[in-house]
Structure formats: structure tokens, C-alpha cells
Amino acid sequence: MSTPLTDVEKINRLPWLIGSQTLNIIFVLLTFSGTVFVLFLDELGLDDAQIGLLLAIVPFLGIVAPFIAPAVARFGYKRTYVTFWAIRKFVIAFLLLTPAVLARFGTNGAFIWVAVIILLFGTCRAIAETGGYPWRKEIIPDNIRGKYSAIDSMSTTMASILVVIIAGYVIETLPGLQPFMILIAVGIVIGLIAVLGFTRVPAED
């Protein structure tokens, strides 16, 4: 059995966590949440009701957490988080095929395609977060939790502002679905780098 890390050793690894969470917020804003995703759905020709339904899927799937928590605890909090955080990147990558689906099956076909992707993605996210919350609680020492939260918030906020500015420029510059495909692809790559960063953070004791 490995020796539990000391608080000092955990603190030395926390820059990996902050960096990974900053990269993760970039992934989030470029793929399934925020203005970019809403404009992408609008460009597909979806109506307000369809867009609203798609936006509601991910938070709704949080209800699975109580049912899977025991299995997550057995599998390991960090292992669950990293595994399903990685899987969801490959799931969301299927959005890159949306233009082909739209051309072949029309707007309704594209809606169903995106809905299935978001349903699978949201399920992976809910499972990952079920392990992520207790994992982060254990690896962040209580005596620096406030300082960590402040640094993390500052880092992710600055990244969010920069991403929105760049994404807005790309969307205004390029026509049709092209800018959204570029932004989603970039987001997926950044998200995968974030997963690699999370692997450098220690597991729970």
C-alpha cells in the first residue's frame, strides 16, 4: 500500500489541478456550454424549444449521482473522474459530423443527432462529477482551500474572457458552420490536454 501524501506534497501538485481546470473551462465554453454552443444550435436552424431542450439535458442528468455514488466510491474517485472526463471528449467529438448529418437528414435529423450526443456526454459528465467533487475535497488541504479557490476562480475567469473574445472573432470572420467546427475541434484538443493534466494530480488517500 502506498504512503498517503502529506499536505505539502499535495500542495505542490495543485498547480496541475488549477491548470487543468483552466483548460477544462476553455473546452466547456467551446463545445457544449455558453454562447458558442447556442449560436451553433441556432446556425443549425433549430427553434427555441429545441435549443432549450438541448441546454436542459446536461444539468438534468445530475440526478444520476445518488444512484451511482456507491459504485464510484468502489472504483475510485480520481479514476472515475479522469476516465469519464476523457470519454466525454470523444463523445462530444461526434458533433464534428453534424454538418454531414444536417446535409443528409435536415434540421430534425441534426437535432436528434445532437440530442443523442449531449445525452451521452451529459451522462459521462454526471458520472465524472460524482467522483470529482469528493476527490477534490480530499486532495485540497483545508488550510489553503480558500486561497486555492481564489486562484482557481481568477484563472478560469481570465481564460473565459479570452475564449469568448477569440470565439466571437472566429464566428464573425468565417461563414456558416465552419467556425463552430473549428472551435469545437480546438476545444476537444484542449480538453484532452486537460485530462492529461488531471492525471498528474494525486488520487484520494
Steps between C-alpha positions, in 0.01 A plus 500: 500500500637843405567758769244785504636831377566775750321836467822653366523236228134556409550877482797451266272314258213752511634712209419200281142511627464874446653480153283207400184664625589814307545296182177319578301824517632582153376161380161564660455842340599379154287187492182453702439804718476870450452729203694291247275197545181706487611675180598162355151362568345813350716461188362146464154654469361365827211686661496640854325195647755260352791714618349526848459123520859436397629750756296332775634147442841537668384652832201262514729196488647600834219292653699182431760591765322345803452172315859456384683643803569159663646359178711813453639468854601142432660580166688798641415870489793615289485196273130561434551869439791468261352202314161655429646848452705347216212297354279804474759673277471220246121508525480874434734452202205353309365856477758548226285275280193721547538689168489166315194391698331835431566470127370141488206506743411866542441705812294239685765236436768737628293568811470129581871448429606781732249391767641147511856633522411739783310224681804271495734788576286615793491148642880479491523843659261408781697182577830689491378776730368243747864402550645845440343686792618264778838457326568873500378529857758243612800626305467870584621556858249687715751765606546629143153427359401869494824606332472218250140596413602863445787408267290246314216750456735769373666264253178359358337844479789648303500198269124532449524866401781429253317203348179697447690779325688263269193286429297809415763610251513156335121481470477848349782432253398162356168401343242233586595205718871522421600715801309275740672189369839669546416615853362161603806321361734737684293455816527122480879511464528738796264278698717195441806694616303587814435130563873432480556774753245347737695174494792686665287593800516247787214264569299508818658338808 
